[in-house]
């Protein structure tokens, strides 16, 4: 529940007895490196699953803030390239955006604060949006399918024997010891490398969207840097974008596969190792970084929508977007200045 506790206390609170007698192979199972890799992998995979939902919501808020086009999510489009993850994301986006009038030509005709267009001049027709908006199903979709694959691997590992040797009943009131290779962490290592790659790209496309939000030339007239205070005294969200871009760049290095690396040990008896613990550590760090990036996009898109609400009030947001804005406001109290968030 988000608290660090001594191991004995945590085990007791979880409903387990912290004192137990060790039997044959129990000690090896507890200290095995495969167990460490699996623990890291399980945590990273759980958080990644939650993150997928938040990334979809963040994208929808950004799309409506920039008055984007919905045609790219049409089910007919995704039936022509029937990847299940891609189609699922497109459906999810349309559910969140259900009832939106902000993604209409009429809404685009409203002149936003930093838009060079003169009042009363219609906006140019929006045929299609940039990749970070239009191609969301094609980028979030592979991440969904990658997480599903990783969940299968981690689920199997959680319910497996991963030490050595294994002890079996010989059927004659005795036992037989068989040496094998279940301790090898290649399954977890490769799964964590895949998770790191997929999540790094999820963060990369999110960072590109939030970068557009602070630039009026790319956001179709949203206030520069999403600034609500006095220019020169308040910096808006420019520094948030800088921080998120740094995390995106860090993720690119961490997404370099570790499962292809191997240094032999123990006089070459262990002549091929999986590097799975490093892969798990990398994947967990990438997921944590992407949590920050997606949170940044949620906050910045909420700021953008709040700043233009007086101008665009006749064009309501989608039902899911309205709920998301309400949740963000409940978590982060608005500033005293006109119900707006801004960085100080």
C-alpha positions in Angstrom: 0.0 0.0 0.0 2.8 2.4 -0.8 4.7 2.1 2.5 8.1 0.6 3.2 8.0 -1.8 6.2 10.4 -4.3 7.8 10.0 -7.6 6.0 8.7 -9.4 9.1 6.0 -6.8 9.6 5.0 -6.6 5.9 4.7 -10.4 5.7 2.5 -10.4 8.8 0.3 -7.6 7.5 -0.1 -9.6 4.3 -1.6 -12.4 6.3 1.4 -14.8 6.3 3.4 -16.2 9.2 6.9 -14.7 9.0 8.2 -17.7 10.9 8.3 -21.1 9.1 10.5 -24.1 9.0 12.7 -24.5 5.9 12.5 -27.8 4.1 14.6 -29.2 1.4 15.3 -26.6 -1.4 13.4 -23.8 0.4 16.5 -21.8 1.1 17.7 -22.1 -2.4 14.2 -21.0 -3.7 14.3 -17.9 -1.4 17.7 -16.6 -2.4 17.7 -17.7 -6.1 18.5 -14.9 -8.5 15.5 -16.0 -10.7 13.2 -15.0 -7.8 14.7 -11.5 -7.8 14.2 -11.1 -11.5 10.7 -12.4 -11.3 9.8 -10.0 -8.4 11.1 -7.0 -10.4 9.2 -8.3 -13.5 5.9 -8.8 -11.7 6.0 -5.2 -10.3 6.9 -3.7 -13.6 4.3 -5.6 -15.5 1.5 -4.7 -13.1 2.4 -1.0 -13.3 2.7 -1.2 -17.0 -0.9 -2.6 -17.3 -2.2 0.4 -15.3 -0.2 2.8 -17.3 -1.7 1.7 -20.6 -5.1 3.0 -19.5 -3.8 6.3 -18.4 -1.9 6.8 -21.6 -5.1 6.5 -23.6 -6.8 9.0 -21.4 -3.9 11.5 -21.7 -3.9 11.2 -25.4 -7.7 12.0 -25.6 -7.2 15.1 -23.4 -4.4 16.3 -25.7 -6.4 15.5 -28.8 -9.4 17.6 -27.6 -7.1 20.4 -26.4 -5.7 20.6 -29.9 -9.2 20.1 -31.5 -8.0 17.0 -33.4 -9.7 14.7 -35.9 -11.5 11.5 -34.9 -11.6 9.8 -38.3 -8.4 8.0 -37.7 -10.1 5.9 -35.0 -13.0 4.8 -37.2 -13.6 1.0 -36.8 -13.6 0.5 -40.6 -10.0 1.8 -40.7 -8.8 -0.7 -38.2 -10.7 -3.6 -39.7 -8.4 -3.2 -42.7 -5.3 -3.9 -40.6 -6.8 -6.2 -37.9 -4.2 -6.2 -35.1 -6.2 -6.8 -32.0 -4.3 -4.3 -29.8 -4.6 -1.6 -32.3 -8.3 -2.1 -32.8 -8.8 -2.2 -29.0 -7.0 1.1 -28.5 -9.1 2.7 -31.3 -12.3 1.5 -29.6 -11.1 2.7 -26.2 -10.3 6.2 -27.6 -13.7 6.5 -29.1 -15.4 5.5 -25.8 -13.4 8.2 -23.9 -14.2 10.8 -26.6 -17.9 9.8 -26.9 -20.1 12.9 -27.2 -17.2 15.3 -27.9 -17.9 18.4 -29.9 -14.4 19.8 -29.3 -13.1 17.7 -32.2 -15.3 19.4 -34.8 -14.8 22.0 -37.5 -17.0 24.4 -35.7 -14.8 24.2 -32.6 -11.7 24.7 -34.7 -13.2 27.9 -36.1 -13.0 29.4 -32.6 -9.8 31.5 -32.4 -7.6 30.5 -29.5 -5.4 33.0 -27.6 -2.1 32.6 -29.4 -3.5 31.8 -32.8 -2.5 34.2 -35.6 -5.8 33.9 -37.4 -8.1 36.9 -37.2 -11.4 36.6 -35.4 -14.2 35.5 -37.7 -11.8 33.8 -40.1 -12.7 30.1 -40.5 -10.0 27.5 -39.7 -8.4 25.6 -42.5 -9.9 22.1 -42.9 -8.1 19.5 -40.8 -7.7 16.5 -43.1 -5.4 14.6 -40.8 -3.4 15.1 -37.6 0.3 14.6 -36.9 1.5 11.0 -36.1 1.6 11.4 -32.3 -2.2 11.9 -32.4 -3.4 10.1 -35.5 -1.2 7.0 -35.0 -2.0 6.4 -31.3 -3.7 3.0 -32.0 -0.7 1.9 -34.0 1.7 2.8 -31.2 -0.3 2.1 -28.0 -1.6 -1.1 -29.7 1.7 -2.9 -29.9 2.3 -1.9 -26.2 -0.9 -3.6 -25.2 0.0 -6.8 -27.0 3.5 -6.7 -25.6 2.2 -6.4 -22.0 -0.2 -9.3 -22.6 2.7 -11.5 -23.7 4.8 -10.4 -20.7 1.9 -11.1 -18.4 1.7 -14.7 -19.7 5.4 -15.2 -19.2 5.4 -13.7 -15.7 2.2 -15.7 -14.8 3.9 -18.9 -15.8 7.0 -18.1 -13.9 5.1 -17.2 -10.7 3.7 -20.7 -10.7 6.9 -22.5 -11.6 9.9 -24.2 -10.0 12.9 -22.1 -10.9 15.6 -23.6 -8.8 17.9 -26.7 -9.2 18.0 -29.6 -8.8 14.4 -30.6 -8.6 13.2 -33.3 -6.1 10.5 -35.7 -7.3 8.7 -38.6 -5.6 10.1 -41.8 -7.0 6.8 -43.7 -6.3 8.6 -46.0 -3.8 8.5 -43.8 -0.7 11.7 -42.2 -1.7 12.8 -39.4 -4.0 14.9 -38.7 -7.0 17.0 -35.6 -7.6 17.1 -34.3 -11.2 19.4 -31.5 -12.3 18.0 -29.2 -15.0 18.1 -25.6 -16.1 14.9 -24.0 -14.7 17.0 -21.4 -12.9 17.9 -19.8 -16.2 16.2 -16.5 -16.6 16.0 -16.0 -20.3 12.2 -16.1 -20.4 12.0 -13.2 -17.9 15.0 -11.4 -19.4 13.6 -11.3 -22.9 10.1 -10.4 -21.6 11.6 -7.5 -19.6 13.5 -6.3 -22.6 10.3 -6.3 -24.6 8.4 -4.5 -21.8 11.1 -1.8 -21.6 11.0 -1.3 -25.4 7.2 -1.1 -25.5 7.0 1.3 -22.6 9.8 3.5 -23.8 7.9 4.0 -27.0 4.7 4.7 -25.1 6.5 7.4 -23.2 8.1 8.7 -26.4 4.8 9.4 -28.2 3.3 10.9 -25.0 6.3 13.3 -24.8 5.7 14.4 -28.4 2.1 15.2 -27.6 2.9 17.2 -24.5 5.6 19.0 -26.4 3.1 20.2 -28.9 0.8 21.5 -26.2 3.2 24.3 -25.2 4.0 25.5 -28.7 1.2 27.6 -30.2 2.4 26.9 -33.8 1.8 23.2 -33.2 -1.1 23.3 -30.8 -3.3 25.5 -33.0 -3.2 28.5 -30.8 -3.1 27.3 -27.2 -1.4 29.8 -24.9 2.4 29.6 -25.2 3.8 27.3 -22.5 0.2 26.9 -21.2 0.9 30.0 -19.2 -1.9 31.3 -16.9 0.1 33.8 -14.9 2.1 36.9 -15.9 4.5 36.4 -18.7 8.1 36.8 -17.5 7.1 36.0 -13.9 5.5 32.6 -14.5 7.2 30.0 -16.7 4.2 27.8 -17.4 4.9 24.2 -18.3 8.0 24.6 -20.5 10.2 23.2 -17.8 7.8 20.2 -17.4 8.3 19.4 -21.1 12.1 19.6 -20.6 12.0 17.2 -17.7 9.8 14.7 -19.6 12.0 14.9 -22.7 15.0 14.0 -20.4 13.1 10.9 -19.1 12.2 9.9 -22.7 15.9 10.1 -23.6 16.9 8.1 -20.6 14.5 5.4 -21.5 16.1 5.1 -25.0 19.3 4.0 -23.3 17.5 1.7 -20.8 15.6 0.0 -23.6 18.8 -1.4 -25.1 18.3 -5.2 -24.7 20.2 -6.8 -21.8 19.2 -10.3 -22.6 21.6 -10.6 -25.5 24.6 -10.0 -23.1 26.4 -12.7 -21.3 29.6 -13.0 -19.3 30.5 -16.6 -18.2 31.0 -17.3 -14.5 32.3 -20.1 -12.2 35.1 -21.3 -14.4 32.8 -21.4 -17.4 30.4 -23.8 -15.8 27.8 -21.0 -16.2 28.9 -20.2 -19.7 25.6 -18.5 -20.8 23.7 -16.3 -18.4 20.4 -14.4 -19.0 21.2 -11.0 -17.3 17.6 -11.1 -16.2 18.0 -9.1 -13.0 19.4 -6.2 -14.9 16.6 -6.6 -17.5 14.1 -6.4 -14.7 15.7 -3.4 -13.1 15.8 -1.6 -16.4 12.2 -2.4 -17.3 11.0 -1.2 -13.9 12.9 2.1 -14.2 11.5 2.6 -17.7 7.9 2.1 -16.5 8.5 4.5 -13.6 9.8 7.1 -16.0 6.8 6.7 -18.3 4.5 7.1 -15.4 6.0 10.5 -14.9 5.7 11.4 -18.6 2.1 10.3 -18.9 1.3 12.2 -15.7 2.9 15.3 -17.2 0.7 14.9 -20.3 -2.4 14.5 -18.2 -1.6 17.6 -16.2 -0.6 19.7 -19.2 -3.6 18.7 -21.3 -5.9 19.5 -18.3 -4.2 22.9 -18.1 -4.7 23.5 -21.8 -8.4 22.6 -21.7 -9.0 24.8 -18.6 -7.3 27.8 -20.2 -9.5 27.8 -23.3 -12.7 26.7 -21.5 -14.3 30.2 -21.6 -13.7 30.4 -25.4 -14.8 26.8 -26.2 -17.5 26.2 -23.6 -20.1 25.7 -26.4 -18.2 22.6 -27.6 -18.2 20.0 -24.8 -15.6 17.4 -24.2 -16.1 13.7 -24.5 -17.7 12.0 -21.5 -14.5 10.2 -20.6 -12.5 13.3 -20.9 -14.9 15.2 -18.6 -14.5 12.5 -16.0 -10.7 12.6 -16.3 -10.6 16.4 -15.8 -12.8 16.0 -12.7 -10.4 13.4 -11.3 -7.4 15.6 -11.9 -9.0 18.5 -10.2 -9.8 16.4 -7.2 -6.1 15.3 -6.9 -4.5 18.7 -7.7 -6.4 21.7 -6.3 -6.7 24.5 -8.8 -4.8 27.8 -8.2 -6.6 30.8 -6.9 -6.3 32.5 -10.3 -9.5 31.5 -12.1 -9.5 27.7 -11.6 -6.2 27.2 -13.5 -3.1 25.2 -12.9 0.3 26.7 -13.6 3.9 26.0 -12.7 5.7 28.5 -10.4 
